[in-house]
């Protein structure tokens, strides 16, 4: 599964659709764009780095904290990737039944392809567990693109038609290395972060890294979904293997193909304001089976749930996806060839995927995914807090908690609290043992800067001194590189230095999961990160417990029910 492949000759051009599992309420009849409104006519205005930054939202309660294969590939390869495409969006749709080769050729032609990442930083390789297994991370992206008649028919202010799409839904699907559990992390569309440098593969336009905070959903307008992937990697350090993107019309078609999904509200709800804002969702108290356009309304409802923000909307999305998985597992859809073919047809027309999909690997994984029971699927939201001043209607990663969640995903720790002992993150013994410590050359750099703090003065020197005390007399400083690094890491360029790199980590108490191979270094390089700004040995890892602020929801929770905002009852 190559990670940085570029489209080869014959790759189909991108059809700029996007889509989502819970889009913005910019589908407002009155033209209020949740995309923003800092420009004329309520249109998005330019941000500090030329990026479009949505304007303030109405209805938010301030002050509340928030806890290809190639078309000429072998026949089986085509079947495998198409089966996978259907499975990821519904998490567990795993095969499409027997059909003729011509039909699979047709489905393969439907799928649109894009580069995996447009950033200038190469993602590190996964660290294998003791059994040699590696996890799989897939970024599911939804945008508010209204560039087709089908999407425009579903609503929205006309001035937003054919405008630059925003990545208003971003969910990371993490499949554990041992394939025993699945974790999902949603990032609120209102999250403010630093954007990495991205290059549009179609035009060659370079979008320089932002020098100030911008909204995460603007990443899609910086060259496509590959920039959204790059932004995730920049913030979280989580290696992303694939992405899948879907649009409004795609969600409706997928929801129809899946069939009804039971959802629950604790009061009658009507997502509609006197000014025409809202998704239009209208349900009676209790449980209702939704599909098609009504499922889309559920997934994009902001006005009407909780505090009328994206945070409530993400809870609704999580409840829908969990319920859908349960329905698929207990129903006939996974055994009825006709229904599976409907799902494959809908998925192939709805999806844009990365060019690096490996058909055989993904098909083999599909067979393992269906073994994951709902109770081992955990939905979470990135822990966040509201900003202040100009950012009072936006959210920021919650210090401590957000990094704890990201670290657990990076280290392949189950978010349901059911990690096996020993954990799956242990590394196999290096093929090449460590050299004597006095022969190991290691360069130390200071990466302790954060968005709000300068690098901790003298930190690299302090850590070098610790290494020298431990016998690493060839430890030196790289004072010219103070690139911020949220996490401390030990990088090595080739397998013959893995044992040496692990010896460096062991001497400082750094977990082996933070020792990674990278082509960005020519020798062993220790980046002292923002998680180690002071103190002696590397701080002991926090308990592997999902922060309460992540609002974890188990896939087998059949009692989950959305709280209706009192202002939207009927």
N, C-alpha and C positions, 0 to 999 in steps of 0.2 A: 504494500500500500504506500506508494511513493507520496511524499507530502508536498513537494514544491514543483510538481510537474506543470508545464505550460501546455496550452492546447497545441496539438500537433496538426499537421496538414489534414484538412478534411473535417476539422472540428466545426460543428455547427455554430453560427454566430449567435450571440446572446439575444434572446427576446426579453426585453427588460420588463419582466413581470416580477412581482415580488409577492408578498402576501403575508397572510398572517393568521395567527391563531388567536388574535384578540387585539384588533387594531384600535387605532386611535379613534376617538369620537370626533375626528375631523369630518366624519360623514354626517355633518350637521346640515339640516335643511336651511338654516339661516346663514350658513357660510362661515360660522365661527370655526376656525381651523385649530384643532388641537395640535396641529403641526406647529403652531406658533401664532404669530400675529404682531410681529414688530415692524413689519413693512407696511406699505400702503394696502388698504383694503383688507387688512387682517392676514395678509400673506406673510410667510416667514421672512424675517429680516436678517441681514448679514450679521454673523457673529464676529468675535474678536480676530479670528484668523480667516475670515472670508467664508466660514462654514455657516450654513443656515441654522439658526438657533430658535427653536420654538418660543413663542412668547408665553406670558403667564397664563395659567389655567383658571377658568372659572370653576367655582364649586369646591375648591380644595380648602380643607379646614387647616388653617395654619397652626403651627406649634405642636402638632401631634407627632411623636416619634414613631418609627417603624421598626418594630423589632424585625464508463463507457466504453462502458467498454466501447471499443471501435465497432462500427457497424459491420466490419468484416471479421470480427472475433468469432471463435468457435460457437456453435449454437448453444452449448451448455452455459458458456460465459454470459451470453445475452440473457438467458433465462434467469441466471443467478442474480445479476445486478438489478433486473426488473423486479424480481421477487423482493429483493432487499429494499428497493425504492418504496414499494408499497408498505413494507414492514415498519420502517423507521417512523413515519408520520403517525402511525397508530400504535407504535411501540412494539406490537407483537403480531402484526400481520406478516406471515412468514413464507407463504408460497402462493403460486398462482394457478396450480392445477395444470394438467396436460393440455397443450394446444399446439397448433402447427407452427413451424418455424417462421412462416410468413407473418403470423400474428405477432410473434415476439420481435421480428424485424420492424413491424409497424410500431410497437410500443417503444422500442429503442429509439426510433426516429422522433418520437414525441418529446423525449426528455431533453432539456436544455442544459448546457454545460458552461461552467465558468472556472477560472483559476481559483485554487484553494485559498491562497493568501497573497495579498498585494503589498504587504509590509516589507521592509528591508531587513528584518531580523529573522534569521532562520530558526524555526522551532527546534528545540532539543528533542532527541529521541526518547521514547518511553523507556523507563527502567523495568526490566523483567523481574518477576517474582522468582521465588526459589524453584518453581516448576518450569521456568522459562516462558511464562505467559505474560502478555502485556495487555493493558486496558485499551478501550476504544472510546474516543470522545467525538461526538457529532454535534455541531451547532445547528440548531433549527432556527431559521430566520423567517420573519414575516414582515412585509413592508406595506405601506399604505399606497402603493402605486395604483394610479387610476389611468393606465395608458391603454386599456382595451375597452371595447364596448361593453363586454360582460362585467368588468369591474365598475364601470361608470353607472351601469344600470342598477347596481346594488346600493347606490346612494352617494352622497358627498357633495360638498360645495363645488360648484362648477369651476370656480377659479383655481381649484386644486387639481383639476384634470390635466394629465400629461406633465405635471410638475415633477421636480426631482423627488424620488421616493425616499421614505425614511424607514429605517429598520425598527419598527415599533414593537416587535416581539422578538426576543432573543432568549432561547432556552438551550442550555448545554445538556445533552444527554450523555451520561457517563456509564459505560458498561464495564463492570469490574473485570480485572484480569482473569479471575477464575470463573467468570460468567455466572456468579451466584446471585448478583444483585445489580440493580439499576438505580442511579441517582440522577435527578434533574435539578438544575439550578437556573432560575429565571433572573434576568437582570431588568429592573424597571426601566422603561423607555426614558424616564426623567433623570436617569443617572448622569452626573457630570463627571467627565474624566478627560485625560490628555489623549489626544488622537495621535497615532503613529504616522510616519511618512508612508504614503501609499501612491502607487503609480497605476493609472488607468490602463489596462492592457489593450483597450480598443483605440484610444487616442494618443497614448503616450504622455498624457498630462500628469504632472507630478503634483501631488498635494502634500505640501510640507507638513511636518509634525506641528501640531498646535502648540503655542506657547502659553496658552491659558486653558481653563476647563471649558469643554463644549459638551453638548448632549450626545449620549451614546448613539441615539438613533440617526444622527447625521452621517454615520460611517458609511452607510449604503450609497450616499451621494458622492463618495470620494473614490469612485472607480468600480463599485459593485460589492457583492457579498464578501469578496476576498479581503476588503478593508475592514469589514465587521469582524471577520476572523482575526485579523491582525490586531484590532483594538482589544478583543478579548484576551489575546495572548499577552499584549502589553500590560494589561491590568492584572491578570490572574496568574500568569506563568504556566497556565494549563495548556499542554500540547493538544492541538485540535487536529483530528485526522480527516474529517469530512464535514461538509455542510450540506444542508438541504433547505431550500427556500420555496415558499408557496404563497399564492396571492388570494385575494378575496374570493374570486370565482372558483379557485382551486379548493378552498376550504368548503364552499357550498357543495361542490361536486363530490369531494371526499366524504363529507357528512352524509350526503344522500346515499353514497355507496356503502358506507358503514351501516346505515340505518339508525333508528332511534337510540339516543343515549339518555338515560335518566339523570335529571339534575334536580336539585332541591333548593327552595327558597323558604325562609321562615315567615314570610308575609307576602301578600299580593304585591307585585312589583310592576311598574311601568316606567321604563327608561325613556323619559320624554319630559322636556321642560316647556315652559310657556313660550320660549323663543325658538323652539324646534330642535334643541340640542338633545342628544341621546341616541342610543342604538335602536330604539323602538321596541325593545323586548317587553312583552307583556305576558306575565304568568300568574297563575293563582298560587296561593300558599300551598306548600307541600311539594310532591315530586311529580315532574312532568317529563315525558320523553320528547327530546327535541332532535330535529334533523334539518338538513338543508339550510335555508336562509335563517330559520329560527335558531339553529345551532350557531351560525355566524353571529347573530345578535347577542347570544349568550356570551360568546367568546370575546366580543368587543365592548361589552357593557362596562362603562365607568360610572356614569350617573345612575345611581340606584343601588349600588353595592357598597357596604361598609362606609368609608368616608368620601366616596365619590372620586377616588384617585386610582391610578394605575395599580397601586398595591392591592386594592380589593379586586380589581380585574384579574390580577395574576392568580389570586386564590380561586376565582371562578374557573380560570383556565385549568388549574391543577385538578379541581374537582371533576371537570369534564373529562380530562384525559384519563384519570384513574377510573372513572365510571365506564369510559369507552373500552378500556382494557378488560375490565370485568365482563362487560357484555360480549366482547369478542371471544373470550375464553369459554364462556358458558353457552354461547349460542352456536349456530350452525355455520356461521360465516367462514370459519376456518376449514370446513369440510365440504362446503358446497362449491363446486368448481365454477358455476355461473356467477355466484356472488364474489368469489375471489377474482374472477376475470374483470368484473365491474370495478373492483378496487384497483386492480392493476391498470386498467384503462384510465380511471380517474387520476391515479397517482402520476402516471407517466405524462399526462397532459398538464398537471398542476405544478410539477416540480422543476426547479432549477438545482442542479447538483454540481459538485466539484469534478474536475477532470481526472482526479487521482483515484477514483473508486477502483478497487481491485475486485473483479467479479467472483473469483473463487473464494478469496478470503471472506468476503461479505456473505456469500451463500453459506459457507461453512458456519459462520457466526450465527446466521439466522436459525440454523438448527438448534443451536445452544440457547438462543434468546428465549425460545418458547418454554424453556424449562424454568425461567424465572417466575415465581409465583407473585401475585399482586402484593403480598405482604412484604416482599423484598424490593418493591419499587417505592422510592421516596422522592416526593416533590418538595422543593424548597425555593425560597426567594433570597437573593443576595441581601444579607443584613445591611440595613441602610438607615440613615438619619436625614432629616430635612436640613437644608442649608439655611443660612441667615442672610439678611440684607437682600442683595439682588438675586440670591439663590434660594430665597425662602420658599418658592414653589417648586424647587428641584430637590433631588436627593443625592447623597454622597455615600460611598461605602462606609459602613460603620467601623470605626477603628477597632482593631482586635477581632471582632466577630467575623467580619467579611474575610479577613486573611485566614482565620481559623477554618472557615468553610472551604476556601480555595485550597488551603493546604491539605485538607482531608481528601479532596478530589484528586489533587496532584499525587498524593501518597496512596491513592486507591483504598482509602478507609471508608467502609460503608457508612452512609448517613443514617441508617436505621439503628445504629448502635450494636450491630450483631457481627462485629469483626471476629474472625477466627483467631485462635492463638496457636502458633505465632501468626502475626499478621501477614497478609499477602504481599507486603512491600519489601520483605527481606530479599537481599540480592544474592544470587548464586556466587560461589567463590570465584574470583577472577582467574582466568586461564593463566595469566602471568603473575606470579607472586610479587610482593613488594620488594623493592631494593632496600638496603640499609638506609635508615632515615637520614644519615649524614650525607648520602649521595643523591637524595631527592631534591630536585630544583622546583621551587614553587614561587609564583609571583602573587603578591597580595595587593588588592586595590580597594579603595574606599567607595562603596556604593550605598552609603547609609542615608543619602539625601531622600527627602520625601517631597510631596507637593507643598507642604507647609514648613519644612525644616531644611536647613543647609546640611551638608555632610558633617557628621560628628568629627570635630577637629582631632587629628592624630589617631583616628581609629585604626587605620590600616597598620600603622606602626606598632600600636599596642598588640594587635593580633600577630604581627610578624615576630614580636618579642616573645610571645607565648610559644610560637613554633620553634624559635631558637632555643628556648628553655627546654623544649621537648626533644632537642637534638637535630632539628632541621636547620643546619647551619647554612644551607644554600637558599634560604628564604629571602626574597628581595621585594622591594616596593615598586608599584607602578603608579607613581604620583600623578601622571598625566591623564589617567582615566578615572573620572569620578561619576561615570554614568550611573544614575540611580538604579538600585536593584531592591525590590521589595523583600526578596528572600536571599539569605546567604546561600552560596552554592560553590561547589568545587568542580571545575570543568577540566576535562582532559581530551586530547585530540584523537587518540588511537587506543586500541585494546591493550597494547603492550604497556600502557601507563595507567590502566585502571587500578591495578593493585597499589601503585604509588599514591594515586588520588585518594583511594579509600584509607590509606595509612594517614594521610594529612587530615582527613575528616575525623578519623578515630582519635587522633591526638587532641583535637579540640572539642570533641563531643558532638560533632555535627552528624546528623542522621545520614545513613548511607543513601537514603532516597534523594538527598540533595547532591549526590555525586553523579554527574552526568557527562556523557561523551558529547563533544561539540566540535564542529569544524571551524568555529570562530576563534579558537585558540591554537597556539603552536606548541604550548607546553602546559603544565598544570597551573591553573589560575584559580585563586581563591577570591571570590567577590564577597566582601563583608557587607551584608545587606541591612536594610532598615529594621529588620527584626533582631539585630544584634548591635545596637548603637553604643552599648556600654557593657561592663562586666567582664568576668573572666571567661570560663568555658561557655560554649554556646548554650543558651538557656534551654532547659529541659522542655521538650514539647508539651504543650498543654494536653490535657486529657482529650482523647479522641471522642469528643462529644459534640454533636451538632448543636450550634448555638440556638438558644430559644428564639432569638430574633430572626432565624431563618424560616420560622413557621413551617416546620416539617409536617408533611401530610403523607400518611401511608396509603399505598395503593389498595389496601383491603378495608379502608375506613368507609363503610357504607352508610354511616350516620352523618357524614359531612353535609352541611347545609349552609348556603350563603345567607349572611345577615343583610336584610334589606334596609337601606337608609330610610328613616321615617318620612323624609320629604318626597319619597317616590313610591308611596303605597297608594292603593286605590280601593 
